[in-house]
Amino acid sequence: MSNGKVQKKSEQKESVTVAEKIVRIRTSRIRKSIHRTLQTAQFESLVIEDSIDEEIEWTTMEERIRKEQNWTTVLLTRFKEFHDLVCTDLGLEHKKAYIKQAKIEQQKQGLDLDDLDSI
């Protein structure tokens, strides 16, 4: 009897290790875009835009985050190169873009959804 119990336990351990080795591959779709509007003259503007729509395979969240960050880097690099090319060809000067951020006053207990309407 003791031999039978030992064999069953060892078989269970082997099946668990085989199941742990099987990793589920997941897929996600990444969609990102970036655009910038340049005012070339009074009442005249030019929109520079680039986007990606890719499908990635991943097994862990860390791998998914890393792959998403890689695609973000690719998108930004492509956009910068295209932006510089357009500005050079049209003879436009580079100007820094400023982003205005809304100031949020935090209360001691934090914000709830009703507080977001005042922003």
C-alpha positions in Angstrom: 0.0 0.0 0.0 2.7 2.4 0.8 4.3 1.8 -2.6 1.0 2.6 -4.3 0.6 5.9 -2.5 4.2 6.9 -3.2 3.7 6.3 -6.9 0.5 8.3 -7.1 2.1 11.2 -5.4 5.0 11.2 -7.8 2.7 11.0 -10.8 0.7 14.0 -9.5 4.0 16.0 -9.1 5.0 15.1 -12.7 1.6 16.2 -14.0 1.7 19.5 -12.2 5.2 20.3 -13.5 4.1 19.5 -17.1 1.0 21.7 -16.7 3.2 24.5 -15.3 5.5 24.3 -18.4 2.5 24.8 -20.7 2.3 28.6 -21.1 -0.7 30.3 -22.6 0.2 32.6 -25.4 -2.1 35.6 -25.5 -2.6 38.1 -28.2 -3.4 41.8 -28.0 -4.0 44.6 -30.5 -2.0 47.8 -30.0 -3.4 51.0 -31.6 -1.5 54.2 -31.1 -1.5 57.4 -33.0 0.2 60.8 -32.8 -0.5 64.0 -34.7 0.6 67.6 -34.6 -1.0 70.5 -36.2 1.3 73.2 -37.6 0.1 76.6 -38.5 2.0 77.4 -41.7 0.3 80.8 -42.4 -2.7 82.7 -41.2 -5.8 80.6 -41.7 -3.6 77.7 -43.0 -2.5 74.7 -41.1 -0.9 71.4 -41.8 -1.5 68.2 -39.8 1.3 65.6 -39.5 0.0 62.2 -38.3 1.3 58.7 -37.9 -0.3 55.7 -36.3 0.3 52.0 -35.7 -2.1 49.1 -35.5 -0.3 45.9 -34.5 -1.0 42.6 -33.0 1.4 41.2 -30.4 1.8 37.9 -28.7 2.7 37.7 -25.0 2.8 35.3 -22.1 3.3 37.7 -19.1 2.3 41.2 -18.3 5.9 42.3 -18.2 6.4 41.0 -21.7 3.3 42.8 -22.9 4.3 46.1 -21.3 7.8 45.8 -22.9 6.4 45.1 -26.3 3.9 48.0 -26.1 6.8 50.4 -25.0 8.8 49.1 -28.0 6.0 50.0 -30.4 5.6 53.4 -28.8 9.3 54.0 -29.4 9.0 52.9 -33.0 6.0 55.3 -33.5 7.7 58.2 -31.9 10.9 57.7 -34.0 8.9 57.4 -37.2 6.9 60.5 -36.4 10.0 62.6 -35.5 11.7 61.6 -38.8 8.6 62.4 -40.9 8.0 65.7 -39.0 11.6 66.8 -39.6 11.4 65.8 -43.3 8.1 67.8 -43.8 9.5 70.8 -42.0 12.7 70.8 -44.0 10.9 70.4 -47.3 8.5 73.2 -46.6 11.1 75.4 -45.0 9.2 75.6 -41.7 10.9 76.4 -38.4 10.8 74.0 -35.4 8.8 75.4 -32.5 8.3 73.7 -29.2 4.8 72.6 -28.4 3.4 73.4 -25.0 0.7 71.3 -23.3 -1.5 73.0 -20.8 -2.4 70.7 -17.9 -5.5 71.3 -15.7 -4.7 71.9 -12.1 -6.5 69.5 -9.9 -7.1 70.4 -6.2 -7.0 67.3 -4.2 -9.2 67.1 -1.1 -8.2 65.1 2.0 -10.6 62.3 1.1 -9.7 62.5 -2.6 -11.7 63.2 -5.7 -14.9 61.5 -6.6 -16.7 61.5 -10.0 -18.7 64.6 -9.1 -15.5 66.6 -8.5 -14.3 65.8 -12.0 -17.1 67.9 -13.5 -15.4 71.0 -12.1 -12.2 70.5 -13.9 
